[in-house]
Amino acid sequence: MEFTVGQIAEVLHGTVEGDSTQQVNRLAKIEEARMGSLSFLSNPKYEPYLYSTEATVVIVSRTLELKKPVTAALIRVDDPYTSFTALLEFYQQASRTGKRGVEEPAYMATSARIGANHYRGAFSYIGENCEIGADVVIFPHVFIGDRVKIGDGTILYAGARIYAETVIGQRCVVHAGAVIGSDGFGFAPQPDGSYRTIPQIGNVVLEDNVSIGANATIDCATLGSTIIREGAKIDNLVQLAHNVEVGRHTVIASQTGVSGSTKIGDFCVLAGQVGMAGHLTLANRTTVTAQSGVGKSIKQEGVLLQGSPAFGLRDSLRANAIFRHLPELERRLRLLEQQAQPPEKR
């Protein structure tokens, strides 16, 4: 796809310095760019490349003062990094949603409804009484169960499995192999030591602009809904159990597991391989570092946690520093004990 410098500036609400009619057909790092490329400058240490780059156009800050002449056209914006991210989103959306129509064989129940400008890939399945919006992209081998609702502009990648009753908002992305709405892990112990399955009759709700990574699994609620709030980003291989709630714009990294009925606040960060016990509450803007285990609720906002069990980062770092010296501390303690004993017992 090709765009003019002027068209890109319009998308970014930026101001052009140079020839706005030049064509751009690729994105590139500023140090690697060639003619026809668009790049950006955000980190000051890369500024020397601005004066030598072969890029056709570079996105820069409105406040940047040039130290040398540049050959590239410039698009001046308030925040180059954010603008470049927005441009990547625009390019990605344009390339993804270029697909339209229905590939055969594909199945959609007669009671289902789907909006205009959609794409349904080969071997995709849409069940009874589904309501699917406009501009939805459904890649091959996607399964959508009965009575599912999907908002405008959502993308479901190949092999995603959307169980019955799931509600997905607008502009969501569900990556390949993700399973949304599978049964929660609910089993009642019996007197003879066996387990009886507890029916899981709730659903999963993804609000607008949610991203679900490849092979992530989100269980349906026992009753009510498992809810992923607006703008949350869930990485690959994450497990969210029944009745979990994830707050707005919270990010959860790969291999994290969250047990049932735990409520995670807004703007939280859970790094890789975090484990959370069930029925907990995590306050807004909590950050949990990698491989930490959270076993109690966190009520204070903005806390940074580390360790297993997780506690405050500064205390955890101090404890780890002491832990490394335990053998030496033990040796010194034994010497002190020996010195404190009466001479006849030494």
DOZADO-688966 format. One line per field, with one value per residue (C-alpha): residue number from 1; residue in three letters; chain; z, x, y. Coordinates in steps of 0.1 Angstrom, whole numbers, plus 5000, padded with zeros to 4 digits. Layout:
N
i [NUM/...]
aa [ala/...]
ch [A/...]
pz [Z/...]
px [X/...]
py [Y/...]
This chain:
346
i [1/2/3/4/5/6/7/8/9/10/11/12/13/14/15/16/17/18/19/20/21/22/23/24/25/26/27/28/29/30/31/32/33/34/35/36/37/38/39/40/41/42/43/44/45/46/47/48/49/50/51/52/53/54/55/56/57/58/59/60/61/62/63/64/65/66/67/68/69/70/71/72/73/74/75/76/77/78/79/80/81/82/83/84/85/86/87/88/89/90/91/92/93/94/95/96/97/98/99/100/101/102/103/104/105/106/107/108/109/110/111/112/113/114/115/116/117/118/119/120/121/122/123/124/125/126/127/128/129/130/131/132/133/134/135/136/137/138/139/140/141/142/143/144/145/146/147/148/149/150/151/152/153/154/155/156/157/158/159/160/161/162/163/164/165/166/167/168/169/170/171/172/173/174/175/176/177/178/179/180/181/182/183/184/185/186/187/188/189/190/191/192/193/194/195/196/197/198/199/200/201/202/203/204/205/206/207/208/209/210/211/212/213/214/215/216/217/218/219/220/221/222/223/224/225/226/227/228/229/230/231/232/233/234/235/236/237/238/239/240/241/242/243/244/245/246/247/248/249/250/251/252/253/254/255/256/257/258/259/260/261/262/263/264/265/266/267/268/269/270/271/272/273/274/275/276/277/278/279/280/281/282/283/284/285/286/287/288/289/290/291/292/293/294/295/296/297/298/299/300/301/302/303/304/305/306/307/308/309/310/311/312/313/314/315/316/317/318/319/320/321/322/323/324/325/326/327/328/329/330/331/332/333/334/335/336/337/338/339/340/341/342/343/344/345/346]
aa [met/glu/phe/thr/val/gly/gln/ile/ala/glu/val/leu/his/gly/thr/val/glu/gly/asp/ser/thr/gln/gln/val/asn/arg/leu/ala/lys/ile/glu/glu/ala/arg/met/gly/ser/leu/ser/phe/leu/ser/asn/pro/lys/tyr/glu/pro/tyr/leu/tyr/ser/thr/glu/ala/thr/val/val/ile/val/ser/arg/thr/leu/glu/leu/lys/lys/pro/val/thr/ala/ala/leu/ile/arg/val/asp/asp/pro/tyr/thr/ser/phe/thr/ala/leu/leu/glu/phe/tyr/gln/gln/ala/ser/arg/thr/gly/lys/arg/gly/val/glu/glu/pro/ala/tyr/met/ala/thr/ser/ala/arg/ile/gly/ala/asn/his/tyr/arg/gly/ala/phe/ser/tyr/ile/gly/glu/asn/cys/glu/ile/gly/ala/asp/val/val/ile/phe/pro/his/val/phe/ile/gly/asp/arg/val/lys/ile/gly/asp/gly/thr/ile/leu/tyr/ala/gly/ala/arg/ile/tyr/ala/glu/thr/val/ile/gly/gln/arg/cys/val/val/his/ala/gly/ala/val/ile/gly/ser/asp/gly/phe/gly/phe/ala/pro/gln/pro/asp/gly/ser/tyr/arg/thr/ile/pro/gln/ile/gly/asn/val/val/leu/glu/asp/asn/val/ser/ile/gly/ala/asn/ala/thr/ile/asp/cys/ala/thr/leu/gly/ser/thr/ile/ile/arg/glu/gly/ala/lys/ile/asp/asn/leu/val/gln/leu/ala/his/asn/val/glu/val/gly/arg/his/thr/val/ile/ala/ser/gln/thr/gly/val/ser/gly/ser/thr/lys/ile/gly/asp/phe/cys/val/leu/ala/gly/gln/val/gly/met/ala/gly/his/leu/thr/leu/ala/asn/arg/thr/thr/val/thr/ala/gln/ser/gly/val/gly/lys/ser/ile/lys/gln/glu/gly/val/leu/leu/gln/gly/ser/pro/ala/phe/gly/leu/arg/asp/ser/leu/arg/ala/asn/ala/ile/phe/arg/his/leu/pro/glu/leu/glu/arg/arg/leu/arg/leu/leu/glu/gln/gln/ala/gln/pro/pro/glu/lys/arg]
ch [A/A/A/A/A/A/A/A/A/A/A/A/A/A/A/A/A/A/A/A/A/A/A/A/A/A/A/A/A/A/A/A/A/A/A/A/A/A/A/A/A/A/A/A/A/A/A/A/A/A/A/A/A/A/A/A/A/A/A/A/A/A/A/A/A/A/A/A/A/A/A/A/A/A/A/A/A/A/A/A/A/A/A/A/A/A/A/A/A/A/A/A/A/A/A/A/A/A/A/A/A/A/A/A/A/A/A/A/A/A/A/A/A/A/A/A/A/A/A/A/A/A/A/A/A/A/A/A/A/A/A/A/A/A/A/A/A/A/A/A/A/A/A/A/A/A/A/A/A/A/A/A/A/A/A/A/A/A/A/A/A/A/A/A/A/A/A/A/A/A/A/A/A/A/A/A/A/A/A/A/A/A/A/A/A/A/A/A/A/A/A/A/A/A/A/A/A/A/A/A/A/A/A/A/A/A/A/A/A/A/A/A/A/A/A/A/A/A/A/A/A/A/A/A/A/A/A/A/A/A/A/A/A/A/A/A/A/A/A/A/A/A/A/A/A/A/A/A/A/A/A/A/A/A/A/A/A/A/A/A/A/A/A/A/A/A/A/A/A/A/A/A/A/A/A/A/A/A/A/A/A/A/A/A/A/A/A/A/A/A/A/A/A/A/A/A/A/A/A/A/A/A/A/A/A/A/A/A/A/A/A/A/A/A/A/A/A/A/A/A/A/A/A/A/A/A/A/A/A/A/A/A/A/A/A/A/A/A/A/A/A/A/A/A/A/A]
pz [5000/4992/5009/5003/5030/5031/5037/5066/5081/5079/5098/5125/5126/5120/5100/5070/5063/5028/4998/5009/4975/4979/4981/5011/5009/5039/5076/5088/5116/5111/5109/5083/5062/5024/4998/5001/5038/5067/5101/5134/5159/5195/5214/5213/5210/5175/5164/5144/5120/5111/5092/5073/5069/5034/5046/5025/5056/5094/5122/5147/5176/5170/5194/5178/5167/5137/5140/5104/5071/5064/5031/5044/5046/5082/5099/5131/5159/5196/5205/5177/5195/5201/5165/5150/5171/5158/5123/5128/5141/5110/5086/5104/5104/5067/5057/5079/5069/5032/5032/5023/5014/5022/5013/5008/5026/5055/5076/5092/5108/5091/5124/5127/5115/5104/5093/5061/5048/5067/5059/5067/5060/5048/5074/5098/5118/5131/5153/5159/5168/5167/5162/5145/5136/5105/5093/5113/5101/5108/5097/5086/5112/5137/5158/5170/5192/5196/5207/5206/5201/5184/5178/5148/5136/5157/5143/5151/5139/5126/5150/5177/5197/5209/5231/5233/5250/5248/5243/5224/5220/5191/5177/5197/5185/5194/5182/5169/5192/5219/5237/5251/5273/5281/5314/5346/5368/5391/5408/5442/5464/5473/5505/5486/5474/5439/5423/5409/5380/5389/5358/5345/5331/5330/5301/5291/5283/5264/5263/5235/5223/5242/5228/5236/5228/5210/5230/5259/5277/5295/5314/5315/5349/5371/5374/5359/5337/5335/5324/5306/5307/5280/5265/5285/5268/5275/5263/5248/5271/5298/5319/5334/5356/5361/5373/5371/5363/5346/5348/5321/5303/5324/5308/5316/5303/5291/5313/5340/5358/5377/5399/5401/5413/5416/5406/5390/5390/5362/5347/5364/5351/5357/5343/5330/5350/5378/5398/5417/5442/5440/5455/5457/5449/5432/5435/5405/5391/5409/5392/5399/5387/5369/5386/5416/5436/5450/5478/5495/5484/5477/5487/5483/5447/5429/5448/5432/5442/5439/5453/5461/5482/5467/5489/5485/5460/5482/5511/5487/5474/5509/5519/5488/5497/5532/5519/5498/5529/5551/5550/5562/5588/5601/5604/5624/5646/5655/5664/5686/5703/5710/5724/5747/5762/5795/5789/5803/5776/5746]
px [5000/5012/5003/5015/5033/5003/4979/5000/5002/4964/4960/4984/4971/5007/5024/5045/5079/5090/5073/5039/5033/5061/5050/5057/5052/5070/5078/5114/5138/5155/5190/5179/5154/5156/5138/5100/5103/5087/5104/5102/5126/5116/5148/5173/5203/5191/5190/5223/5205/5180/5207/5219/5188/5176/5140/5115/5097/5104/5080/5095/5085/5071/5097/5128/5153/5174/5212/5218/5199/5178/5169/5138/5104/5093/5060/5059/5036/5032/5045/5064/5063/5026/5020/5041/5022/4989/5003/5012/4977/4963/4985/4977/4940/4941/4960/4939/4905/4914/4898/4861/4836/4831/4854/4839/4833/4821/4790/4767/4734/4703/4693/4727/4731/4764/4770/4784/4820/4828/4852/4846/4874/4872/4860/4848/4816/4790/4762/4726/4713/4746/4748/4780/4787/4801/4838/4844/4872/4869/4898/4897/4888/4873/4845/4817/4791/4754/4741/4775/4776/4805/4810/4821/4857/4867/4892/4893/4924/4926/4915/4901/4873/4844/4820/4782/4769/4802/4800/4828/4829/4841/4876/4888/4915/4915/4946/4950/4942/4926/4897/4870/4843/4854/4842/4855/4874/4845/4843/4826/4845/4823/4824/4840/4869/4855/4846/4812/4812/4796/4778/4793/4763/4778/4796/4826/4824/4852/4846/4858/4894/4905/4933/4936/4969/4975/4965/4951/4922/4894/4869/4832/4817/4799/4772/4772/4802/4840/4847/4877/4873/4879/4914/4929/4956/4961/4993/4998/4993/4975/4948/4920/4896/4859/4844/4877/4874/4903/4902/4904/4938/4954/4981/4988/5020/5025/5021/5003/4975/4946/4924/4886/4867/4898/4893/4921/4919/4924/4959/4975/5006/5011/5044/5053/5045/5026/5003/4973/4952/4914/4889/4915/4913/4941/4939/4942/4977/4993/5024/5034/5069/5077/5073/5056/5029/5000/4982/4964/4944/4962/4940/4965/4968/5001/5019/5049/5050/5077/5084/5065/5045/5047/5052/5065/5094/5118/5113/5116/5150/5163/5152/5169/5201/5200/5192/5223/5244/5226/5255/5280/5255/5250/5288/5292/5262/5278/5311/5293/5274/5307/5323/5293/5296/5316/5352/5344/5317/5336]
py [5000/5035/5068/5103/5122/5146/5117/5104/5138/5141/5108/5119/5155/5166/5194/5187/5203/5194/5177/5164/5147/5121/5084/5061/5023/5009/5016/5013/5021/5055/5039/5013/5033/5036/5057/5052/5045/5063/5064/5083/5100/5098/5089/5118/5094/5085/5121/5118/5094/5121/5139/5108/5087/5078/5078/5097/5111/5111/5118/5142/5163/5198/5212/5195/5221/5209/5211/5203/5203/5171/5155/5138/5154/5159/5154/5174/5160/5164/5129/5110/5076/5077/5090/5062/5037/5051/5049/5012/5006/5023/5003/4971/4977/4986/4955/4932/4945/4944/4910/4909/4883/4846/4818/4784/4762/4784/4779/4804/4795/4810/4826/4844/4880/4897/4933/4948/4945/4914/4885/4849/4825/4789/4764/4791/4783/4807/4792/4799/4834/4851/4889/4901/4937/4953/4951/4920/4897/4860/4840/4803/4776/4801/4786/4809/4792/4800/4833/4851/4889/4905/4943/4962/4960/4930/4905/4868/4850/4814/4787/4810/4793/4815/4795/4801/4833/4852/4889/4907/4944/4967/4966/4937/4912/4875/4858/4823/4794/4815/4799/4823/4809/4774/4758/4772/4747/4740/4706/4697/4672/4642/4620/4592/4614/4618/4652/4662/4688/4721/4734/4766/4786/4821/4837/4859/4896/4914/4951/4974/4975/4943/4922/4885/4867/4834/4803/4823/4808/4827/4806/4814/4823/4798/4824/4859/4869/4868/4903/4919/4956/4982/4984/4955/4935/4898/4882/4847/4817/4835/4816/4836/4815/4817/4850/4869/4906/4925/4962/4989/4991/4965/4944/4908/4891/4855/4824/4843/4825/4841/4820/4822/4853/4875/4911/4931/4968/4994/5002/4972/4954/4916/4905/4870/4839/4857/4835/4849/4830/4831/4856/4884/4921/4940/4978/5001/5007/4977/4962/4926/4916/4884/4850/4866/4849/4870/4853/4883/4913/4946/4975/5004/5018/5020/4993/4975/4938/4912/4877/4846/4853/4888/4918/4954/4957/4975/4951/4922/4935/4940/4905/4890/4909/4894/4860/4859/4865/4838/4813/4840/4852/4817/4812/4845/4836/4802/4820/4844/4815/4798/4829/4835/4800/4795/4783/4749/4743/4756]
